[in-house]
């Protein structure tokens, strides 16, 4: 969706200032928020794409003023409320959920959450093909940023089939499940995206799913 999170190519936000020797966390509560997000994930009530969509639906005026972990916390609060995890008398045990215990943290984090899946059909495109992205403005989740919509690029890597986030984020709307789709790295010329005054040697590479292409 076109929310406060989709800032690629936009101007007026000032320079990105690199912080020397930046710590992992700027306050103790930030570490606690990360811990809460990691601990609630194994409950199985949402996936990474549902989590992303919860964050991107934060009102833009809040999203743009919140810090990184404030955004994470606001998204988590939405998911907890939506799943009634703080309702009176509700516990992980009463809901039949799996808890992440301390002894399983390292193993769970090391395992990660791979998104590659078995392909359901042959890839439509190969390295070297020219593709044009769809120009659309969905109210649901998508990983196709606004600044790349309606532009033509070249396939440079074929990654295989991966979970399609646009569907995985919305299991409450339909029953498409993970709906694996082919994933590609596409190279776009900066001059095609932002105009002829840009450096002709500059390019943007984006990992994009096959349903984002119109040809």
HUBELGI-V974880 format. One record per helix or strand of 2 or more residues. SS is the DSSP state (h for helix, s for strand). FROM is the first residue (numbers start at 1). LEN is the number of residues. If there is no record, write none. Layout:
# HUBELGI-V974880
ss	from	len
SS	FROM	LEN
SS	FROM	LEN
This chain:
# HUBELGI-V974880
ss	from	len
h	28	14
h	48	9
h	60	4
h	68	15
h	102	10
s	130	4
h	146	3
s	152	11
h	165	4
s	181	9
h	190	5
s	203	7
h	210	3
